[in-house]
Amino acid sequence: MGGDTYIPMGDAARALGVTKPRISQLLSSGELTGSLVGGRRMIDGDSTERYLAGKAAAVEFDASRTFVLMSADHEVAVVRHDPRKDNPLVVREILDAPRMPLGTVTSGGKTKPRNVTDWWGHRSVPASRPGLLARLGQIEIADFSLLPLNNMALSLSDCYWLRPATNETLQWSDVNYFENDFVQSNLMAWDNWLSAVGLDSPDNTSEGELPKRWVIRDGVRCLAKGCTGDDQRPFNEVVATALYCRLLQPDEYVPYTLAHIQDGPLCLCPNFLGEREEYVPAALVRGDLSSMRGATTYDRLVRFAERHACDAANMHCALSQMIVCDAILANTDRHWCNFGFIRSVDTLQMRPAPLFDSGNSLWYNKTPQQVERNDWTFQSRPFEPNPAHQLALANDLSWYDPTAFDHAALSGFVDEAVEILSHSKHAAANGRLDYIARGLQKRVDQVSAAMEALQFAHRGWR
């Protein structure tokens, strides 16, 4: 290999000891380079040599590579990290199967290696985060899977961390970010989105494609989130907060506020977890739903929640609130990582997580041509792409008072939303603000009518 040599994907896979799909991932992330040669995708031999050299350096960087996977101060498993493998985090011994990350063990307590790999893969900043490849070059990290090791895989989304096997005296109270400070955590000393990545920071384990950064503001851990391509989405989060304030209880949603840095507007939300709680995205349990009884994915998710000590009535209520609010906001991004559960690391009991992450809404990505022709269509998630079909799944409307909804709770909501969005350059340009206002009013009216019909139908069924 080397020089100007190009080799087939199969040969590259064998040289690196990985699969062809992994070669495709490495090409997508820029860790390998290739070209079309005679209609075939070929891999640059130099890039494979650089990748192998990086792997060797990565192994030298962390020679021990053996850890105890911890959940707060509970010992969960003995694991080994090897960045040369497709599955870099290998579970050597399970010590506490119930406290393993949900979805990573079978009902019999056996490891699911692919699910462990998926869980670890989501524990790092994704390659699609703007500027990340350059940042990894600055801190001389050759493999994405190594990034969480820089801070023992500590996060503010759960209580998992990797305690070095050689340091049994290290305590959760000494290292966790819920109680201890972390580097560059002051919003007033902002430099750039990625400056804390690779250091002692929860930014190493922040998932998602949009620019994100954890900060400490007035003693509260807050997630700062920006956007790419437009400046509307931070304002959308504040509009969503205004909606939730009118319809939900304070513990049922995460409030967002606006702030500004030199890069533009961003939104801030407080961490909704305590120091002995973890967020379990529904994506982690989706594979287990096939074993549940139920006519729909919605029904099977509720049954799964019941199995894990989550009250079914609370789950129905939370899902119905999510579906209704997303229908009003025309939210297109309620994917399986954007809703889920909160689990106690001590009792393992679960409850629905509050509503959060509603920025991809209010037709932010419609083209000028679509705005001109009043195109308010959107696809809903996660249960049905058709918004009306998904809305029909909302089967707990006990929290919903149609009289209050029509005449009090949402009185002035559209005007409030317009006022918030008027400060967004994207939303306020080229007639978009009027388009959003009219579309939002249509959503309010249509959802109101649907909710009244659903309530009538539910009373009839009883």
GIGI-V560801 format. One record per pair of residues at least 6 apart in sequence whose C-alpha atoms are under 7 Angstrom apart, sorted by the first residue. I is the first residue (numbers start at 0). GAP is how many residues later the second one is. Records with the same first field share a line. If there is no record, write none. Layout:
I->GAP / GAP
This chain:
0->44 / 45
1->43 / 44
2->43
4->39 / 40
5->36 / 37 / 38 / 39
6->35 / 36 / 37 / 38
7->34 / 35
8->11 / 33 / 34
9->10
11->31
12->6 / 7 / 10
15->36
17->67 / 68
25->6
26->6
28->98
30->20
31->15 / 16
32->10 / 11 / 14
33->7 / 8 / 9 / 10
34->6 / 7 / 8
35->6
53->88
54->28 / 29 / 87
57->84
64->15 / 16 / 17
65->13 / 14 / 15 / 98 / 99
66->11 / 12 / 13 / 95 / 96 / 97 / 98
67->7 / 9 / 10 / 11 / 94 / 95 / 96 / 97
68->6 / 7 / 8 / 9 / 10 / 91 / 92 / 93 / 94
69->6 / 90 / 91 / 92 / 93
70->88 / 89 / 90 / 274
71->87 / 88 / 100 / 204
72->98 / 99
74->20 / 21
75->18 / 19 / 20 / 21 / 23 / 24
76->14 / 16 / 17 / 18 / 19
77->13 / 14 / 15 / 16
78->10 / 11 / 12 / 13
79->9 / 10 / 11 / 12
80->7 / 8 / 9
81->6 / 7
82->60 / 62
86->30
88->28
96->12
101->182 / 183
102->12 / 181 / 182 / 185
103->7 / 8 / 11 / 12
104->6 / 7
105->6
120->24
121->85
122->25 / 82 / 83 / 84
123->20 / 21 / 23 / 24 / 80 / 81 / 82 / 83
124->79 / 80 / 81 / 82
125->81 / 82 / 83
126->6
127->81
128->80 / 81 / 82
138->59
146->51 / 57
147->56 / 57
149->48 / 49 / 50
150->48 / 49 / 50
151->9 / 10 / 11
152->8 / 9 / 52
153->6 / 7 / 22 / 48
154->47 / 50
155->21 / 22 / 46
156->121 / 122
157->119 / 120 / 121
158->117 / 118 / 119
177->97
181->18 / 19
182->13 / 17 / 18
183->12
184->29 / 30 / 31
185->29 / 30 / 31
186->28
192->18 / 19 / 20
195->7
196->6 / 7
197->6
201->12
202->10 / 11
209->15 / 16 / 17 / 18
210->14 / 15 / 16
211->11 / 12 / 13 / 14
212->10 / 11 / 12
213->7 / 8 / 9 / 10
214->6 / 7 / 8 / 9
215->6
219->50
220->49 / 50
221->46 / 47 / 48 / 49
222->45 / 46 / 47 / 48
223->42 / 43 / 44 / 45
224->41 / 42 / 43
225->8 / 39 / 40 / 41
226->6
229->196
230->34 / 193 / 194 / 195
231->132 / 192 / 194 / 195
232->126 / 127
233->31 / 32 / 33 / 125
234->185 / 186 / 189
235->123 / 125
236->19 / 120 / 121 / 122
237->18 / 19
238->178 / 181
239->118
240->14 / 15
243->9
245->163 / 164
246->162
250->103
251->102 / 103
252->101 / 102 / 103
253->15 / 18 / 100 / 101 / 102
254->14
255->11 / 12 / 13
256->10 / 11 / 12
257->7 / 8 / 9 / 10
258->6 / 7 / 8
259->6
275->68 / 69
276->65 / 66 / 67 / 68
277->64 / 65 / 66 / 67
278->62 / 63 / 64
279->60 / 61 / 62 / 63
280->55 / 56 / 57 / 58 / 59 / 60
281->54 / 55 / 57 / 58
282->53 / 54
288->11 / 12 / 15
291->8 / 11 / 12
292->7
293->6
296->86
297->85
301->10 / 13
304->7
305->6
307->41 / 42
308->40 / 41
309->39 / 40 / 41
314->37
315->79 / 80
316->79
317->34
319->74 / 75 / 76
321->33
322->68 / 71
323->67
326->60 / 120
327->115 / 116 / 119
328->32 / 33
329->31 / 32 / 48
330->27 / 29 / 30 / 31 / 49
331->28 / 29 / 46 / 47 / 48 / 49
332->27 / 48
333->47 / 48
334->46 / 47
335->46
337->19
338->14
339->12 / 13
340->9 / 10 / 11 / 12
341->8 / 9 / 10 / 11
342->6 / 7 / 8
343->6
361->74
370->61 / 64
373->61
375->63
378->6 / 7 / 8
379->6 / 7
382->7
383->6
396->58
401->50
405->42
413->23 / 26 / 27
417->15 / 19
420->6 / 7
421->6
426->6
